[in-house]
Amino acid sequence: MDERTQIANRARRLAKALIEPADDAACSACLDALEAYVDLQIDGANYQAAQPTVARHLDSCVACADAYAMLYEARLAEARMPVPSIIPTFDLSFLRQPAPAPMARRLAELGDAAARLREAMAGAVDRTGERLRLTLSTALLELMPPPLATAAALRSAAAEGAPLVELTLDEPDGPVEHLRLSVYARLGAPDHSTVRVRVALRGLEWPDLAEVPVTLNVDGKQHEAVTDVWGEAVFEAIATAAVPRLQVEIDTAAIPPTTT
């Protein structure tokens, strides 16, 4: 699996996690099994195959993934510590007490952040018939995790700098099954950005993803473009200051008939 596919898969898992409702029972079951899961990983065992339910849940739950990361780092540090020749006796009665308040607060904060992000994503998407509209906002962008840096060679655009926004939306039952919005700052001209919109449509594959109309609304001004055979439309020289107010619209009813 190449790097581009890995990034796309991670983005899809993130989008799926954002739009799925929280499952307290699944989180509780995952946390109960987390210690054994980490022990298998530290011991070099095939931990994902041994506990596939935990592995899948960690891919889709930010709060549990953070708890896993903290526990894994603690166990890894413990495994690397030298063993003393004389082991003292300690009072471990505190282990029977509830989890420390700071960790509990941290997990609660992560859960709240994930819930706010799901709510913001739901409010940003508007579906009307064959039309899908995605509207960015400052609140939504502040809640999103930092975008992954993508090599310029993969984008075929050496003039593009670091990604400002990487947002993926999956809707398997909709006419637009997949939408990815990427915004890149222009090298040497940070006041302007390149906006890339890639779509996957139900029932269509390469090369029939070409000529899909995409509308980009920038502060009331509409920019029109059509996709290439890979389903990507590119908008150049968009004001970077307007990025938090961008609106992307795909109208599948306007797609011309395919010839293949």
N, C-alpha and C positions, 0 to 999 in steps of 0.2 A: 504494500500500500504506500503510495507516494505521499510527500508532505502536504500537497494541496488537498488530497482526499482526506487525510487525517484532520486537517484544519476544518474542512467542511463538515466532517462527522462530529467533531467537537462542537461546532457552532449549532448543528442541528440538535444535539443533545441539550445544549444550553437553552435554545428556544423552546424545546419541548418541556424542559423543567420550568421555564418561566410561565407557560400558559396552562400547565396542569395544576389542579388544586392540591393544597397540602394534604398529606395523609398522615395523621398523628399515629395511627396504629402501625404503619410501615416504618415510621421513624423510630418508634419505641422498640420494635423488633430488631431493627438494624443496630441501634445502640446497645441492645442486650448482647448481640453477637459480635460486636466490634472488637472486643478484647481478644477473642479467639481468632478472629480474622487477621488481626495485626500480628499475633503470635505466629500464625502460619507463614505470613509474609517474612517476618524476621528470620524464621527457621529455614527459609529458602524453599518452602513447599509451594505447590500450585494452588495458592490461596483463592484465586478467582474461580477456578474449577471446583474447589471444595465448597465454596460458599457463593454460588452464582447470584442468589437473591440479594445478598449484601452488596456485591460488586455492582449489580444493576442499579440498586437504590442509590449508591454513592455517586453514580453518574448523573443522577437527576435531582439530588437534594443538596442544596448549598450548605445548610446547617449541619447535616450529618457528615458531609465531606470535610467541613472545617474541624469537626470533632475528631474525625479519623486522622486528619493531618497532625493535630496536636498530640493524639495518643501515639501515632507512629513515630513522631520525632522524639517523644519521651522514651519510648521503648528502644528505639535505635541508640539513643545516647546511653541508656542503661546497659545495653548489650555490649557497648564498646568500652565500658568502664572496667579497669583492672580489678580482679578479685583479691581482697586483702587476705593475709595469712590468718588473721584472727578476726572473726566476724562478731561484732558486739551485738547485744540484745537491745531491741528497741520496743517502745510502747507503740503498738500499731492500732490501738483502739480507735484512733481518730478515723481509720478507714471505714468504720461502720457508720460514720456520720454522713449526712447528706452531702452532695457535691458542693464544693466551695462556691460561695455566692458570685465571685467574679466570673467563673466559667459558666455558671448558669445564666448570668446576665448576658455574657457574650453569645451563648447559643440562642437566647431569646432575641437578642438584637439581630443576629443573622437571619433567624426565622422571620422577624418583622420586615427586614430589608427585602427578603425574597418575596414576601407577600405584597409589599409595596410595588416591587418591580412587576409582578404578575398583573397587579391592578393597573399600573401605568401602561403596560403593553396592551391590555384589553381595551383601555380607553383610546389608544393610539390607532387601532385598527377599525376600519369601517367597511363592512361588506354590504353592497346593495346590488342584488341580482348578479350580473356577470362582472361587476366592477369591484375592485379591491383598492382601498385607499389607506395609506400609512402616513400618519402625521407625527413628526418629531416634536419634542418639547424639551425645554431646559430641564424640567423635573425628570423626564424619562432618561435623558442622557446622563444626568448625575447619578441615577440609580444603577446604570449599566456598568459591568466590569470593564476594565481597560481593554481596548482591542488588541488582538495579537498582531505583532509585526509580521508583515508578509513580504517576502523577497520581491524586489522589483521585477526580476526575471519572470516570476510567475504571473505578473500582471501585464507584462509586455509594455511597460510604461516607465522608463528610467527617470522621467521628469517628476514622478510622484514621490513624495516624501513619506513620512510616517502616517499610518492610518489614524484618522480622528474619530471615525465611527465605523463599527462593524456590527451590523444587526441582521439577524436571520429569522425569518418567519416561516414555519411549516404548517400547511393546512392540507393534509392528505385528501380530505373530502371536498375541497373547493376547486373551482376551475383553475386558480393559481395555486398549485401544490406547494411551491417553494419560492420565496422571495428573499434575496440578499441585497442589502443596501450597504455600500462601502463608500466612505468619504476620505480622500487623501489630500493632504496639504501639498501645494505646488512647491517644488524645490526652488528657492530663490525668490519666490513670490507668495509668502504665507498668507497674504490677504485674499488669495483666491485658491479654490480647491477643485478637485475633480470628483464628480459623483458617478459611481458605477452602480447600476441596477441590473441584477441577474435574476431571471425568472425561469421556472420550470412549470409547464402547463400540463394539465391532465390530458392524456391521450396523444401528446405530441412529443417527439424526440428530434434530435439533430437529424437533418438540417432544417426541419420544419419549425424550429424555434425562431427563425428569422422573421423580420418585418412585424414584430409585435409592437403596437404603439405604446409608448411610455410617456407620461406627462409628469414633469417636475414643476411644482409651483413654488416660486421663490418670492416671498413677500408680495403676493398678488400677481406676479408676472409669471406666465406659463412658458415653459420650454418644452418643446416636443422632440422626441427621438424615437428610433425604432431599433429593435434588437438585431444582433448578428445571428449567425447560425447556431451559436452556442447559447443564445438567449440573453445576451448582455447588451445593454444600452449605456452609452457614456455621455455625460454632460460636462463640458469643459468650462473653466473660468467662472465658477460659481463663487459668489462672495462668501468667504469663510465665516464672517459675522452672522450670515443668514442661516447657517447650518442648523441651529436649534429650532428653526421654524420651517424647515423643508417639509414638503408634502409630495408623496409619490403616488401616482394613480395608474393602475393597469385596468384597461377595459377589454376583456376578452371577446366581447361582442363585436369589436372593431377589427378583429384579426382577419386578414384576408384568407380565402380558402387555400389549402395546401395543394401542391401538385404531385406529391409522392404518395 
